[in-house]
Amino acid sequence: MFALLHAALLATSLWPVADSVPAFNIEPYCRAVAAREAPVGDADICIRQERQARDQLTREWPQFPAADRSFCQRLATTGGTSPTYTELLTCLELDRDARNLREREQETTGRR
């Protein structure tokens, strides 16, 4: 009984996380990147790229499976570093591409 309740609570607590594109504060990350690349580093370029990645995520978010969204969001926010939209988008695209490759391989081997 308690195991079912725990599983239900866990599932409901994870669903809202993957429901919409998360809001990340990318400025600390971009400032740190620019500082490491001084004197040529430019935080504004990083911020612009992160905003483009967020815009792409906003358009494509519903196309990614909820499990992938939840996993990649947890992965992006783990480890004590500032999460980035580019990291989240890359994780989702890698999961999608790996799944597509597996499906194509299964179709190819299944036809023989």
N, C-alpha and C positions, 0 to 999 in steps of 0.2 A: 504494500500500500504506500509506504513512504517512498519507495523507489519510484513508483509511478508519479507521485506528487512532485518529487524532486525533478524528474525528467520533464514534467509539464511546466514547472516553474522555470527550468533552464531554457526550454524551448521558447516560452513566451518572453523571457528576458533577452534572448538573442534575436528574435524576430524584428523588434523595432530598430535594432542596431543596423540591420541590413536593409531596412525599408527605404531609406533615402541616402543620398550621397552625404557622408559625414562632413561636418564643418571643422577644418583644420586651421590652426593659426600657423601659417607658413612663414611669416616674417622672421621669427627667430632662426629657423633653418636657413633661410636665404641670406640673412645677415652673417651667419656663421660661415656659409660657403663663400661669400664675398670676402670676408676677412681672411680666410685661408688662401684665397687667390689674389690677395693684395699685391701690387697696386692695381692690377687689371680687373679684379673682381667687381662685379656690379650686381648688387642685390635686386635692382629693378628688373634686370633680365630674368633672374631666377623667379621673381614674383610673377612676371608676365607668363613665363612657361608654366608655372604652377596653376595659374588662373586658366590657361588654355587646357591643361590636363583636367581641371575641375569641370570646365565647360563640356569637354568630351565625355567625362564620366556622367554628367547630368543627362546628356543625350542618350548614352548607351546603357545606363544603369539598369533599366528594366530588362535588358536583353541578357544580363548575366544571371545565372542561377542564384537563388537566395543563399544556398550553402557556400558558394564561392564568394559572394559578397561578404558574408559574415566572416569566413575564414580570412580573407584578404584584409578586411578591416581590422581584425584582431592582430594579424601579423604586422600590419603597418603601425599599430599603436603599441606594440610590445618592444621592450628593450631599452626604454629610457631615452630614446631619441625622438625628435620632433617628427611626427608623421607627415608625409607629403602625398599630394595627389598623384604625382608621377609614379611613386612607389606602389600606391594602391592600384592605379590603372595598369601598371606593368604586371602585377600579380594576377589581376583578373584576365588580362590578355594571355598570359602564359597558361593559366588554367584552361581557358577556352581553346587555345591552340593545341594543347596537349590532348584534350578531350577529342577534338576534331581529328587529330592524327590517329588516336586509338580507334575511333569509329571507322576511319578509312581503312586502317589495317584489318579490322574485323570484317569489313565488307569484302576486302580483297581476299583474305584467307577463307572466308565463308563461301565464296563463289567457286573455289577450286574443287 
